[in-house]
Amino acid sequence: MEVVIEKLPDIRVAAVRGIGPYTSSVPQTWSQLSLWIAKNNLLSQNSIFFGLRHDSTTTSKNQLRYDAAVSISEEIDSSGIAREIYISGGEFAMYTHQGSYSTLDDAWHKLYWEWLPSSGRTPADHPNIEIYLTDTTFSADTEILTRLLLPLQPI
């Protein structure tokens, strides 16, 4: 597992929150955000898409929180379904996963239970971040790239 440590700034995003099992809440949340992006004409070639996983493995599946998010450069009207939030910057353990979204849980497991214990680092109390690097419309499952960012406490 090739993990790099990077320092990133705060990132302003528009986000839609889903609550419940990831298998149902994630697709529904992305559908809502996609419609909101189209309605507000916010998609550009510089758009970055994020998924924020807020909860630990001890959270019940019905209470899992997930934010589907897109980078924004200016303030938005937060009275609709999307709200403006900042993804906290800092140090992150970054791993680029290649493969289907259905295998992301396995990749997170390896990052936490294989890489982290031998790294000498401690996770920060912030959401885990996924950055979606591939347009899945034109890619096979085996070609999908997702960057996993595990927030770390400063040394």
TALIN-V20756 format. One record per backbone hydrogen bond with DSSP energy under -0.5 kcal/mol. NH is the residue of the N-H (numbers start at 1). CO is the residue of the C=O. E is the energy in kcal/mol with one decimal. If there is no record, write none. Layout:
nh co e
NH CO E
NH CO E
//
This chain:
nh co e
3 1 -0.9
4 94 -2.3
6 4 -0.6
6 92 -2.4
8 6 -0.5
8 90 -2.9
11 87 -2.0
13 85 -2.8
14 70 -2.5
15 83 -2.7
16 68 -2.4
18 66 -3.2
20 64 -2.4
24 21 -1.5
25 21 -3.0
26 22 -1.6
27 22 -0.5
28 24 -1.4
29 25 -2.6
30 26 -2.5
31 27 -2.0
32 28 -2.1
33 29 -2.5
34 30 -2.7
35 31 -2.0
36 32 -2.0
37 33 -2.9
38 34 -2.3
39 35 -2.5
40 36 -1.9
41 38 -1.0
42 37 -1.9
47 44 -1.5
49 132 -0.5
50 69 -2.8
51 130 -2.4
52 67 -2.4
53 51 -0.6
53 128 -2.7
54 52 -0.7
54 65 -2.0
59 56 -1.5
63 60 -2.0
64 61 -0.9
66 18 -2.4
67 52 -1.9
68 16 -2.4
68 66 -0.5
69 50 -2.8
70 14 -2.0
71 48 -2.3
72 12 -2.0
78 76 -0.9
80 77 -0.8
83 15 -2.4
85 13 -2.4
87 11 -3.1
88 86 -0.6
90 8 -2.6
91 152 -0.5
92 6 -2.8
93 150 -2.6
94 4 -3.6
94 92 -0.6
95 148 -2.2
97 95 -0.7
97 146 -3.3
99 97 -0.5
99 144 -2.8
103 100 -1.8
104 101 -1.8
107 103 -1.6
108 104 -2.7
109 105 -2.3
110 106 -2.2
111 107 -2.2
112 108 -2.5
113 109 -3.2
114 110 -2.1
115 110 -2.1
116 111 -2.3
118 114 -0.6
118 115 -0.7
119 115 -0.6
119 116 -1.4
120 116 -0.7
121 116 -0.6
124 151 -2.2
126 124 -1.8
128 53 -2.3
129 149 -2.4
130 51 -2.7
131 147 -2.6
132 49 -2.1
132 130 -0.5
133 131 -0.7
133 145 -2.0
134 145 -0.7
136 134 -1.0
138 135 -1.4
139 136 -0.6
143 140 -2.1
144 140 -0.5
144 141 -1.0
146 97 -2.5
147 131 -2.7
148 95 -3.6
148 146 -0.6
149 129 -3.0
150 93 -2.7
150 148 -0.5
151 149 -0.7
152 91 -2.9
153 122 -3.1
//
